[in-house]
């Protein structure tokens, strides 16, 4: 996780499918104001 300030956090994931040899790189932005139970340290 990377803290971007202003209650934003960025995450990265990789999804790989062996059968088709597909690789997906996923970047997501999360607004922590909308997720009150999530704590950023």
C-alpha positions in Angstrom: 0.0 0.0 0.0 1.1 3.5 -0.8 -0.4 6.5 1.1 -1.2 9.2 -1.5 -2.6 11.7 1.1 -6.1 13.2 1.3 -7.4 9.8 2.6 -6.2 8.0 -0.5 -4.3 4.7 -0.6 -3.0 2.9 -3.7 -2.6 -0.9 -4.0 -1.1 -3.1 -6.7 -2.0 -6.7 -7.5 -1.0 -9.3 -10.1 -3.5 -11.8 -11.5 -2.0 -14.7 -13.5 -3.9 -17.4 -15.4 -1.8 -20.5 -16.1 -4.1 -22.0 -18.8 -4.0 -18.9 -21.1 -0.7 -17.5 -19.8 -2.5 -14.2 -19.2 -1.0 -11.7 -16.7 -2.9 -8.7 -15.4 -1.4 -5.9 -13.4 -4.1 -4.2 -11.3 -3.8 -0.7 -9.7 -6.5 0.4 -7.4 -7.2 3.6 -5.5 -9.1 3.4 -2.2 -10.8 6.3 -0.5 -10.4 5.7 3.3 -13.1 8.2 4.1 -15.6 5.7 2.7 -14.1 2.8 4.6 -14.2 3.8 8.3 -13.1 0.3 9.6 -9.8 0.4 7.7 -6.9 1.8 9.6 -3.8 3.2 7.8 -0.5 3.2 9.8 
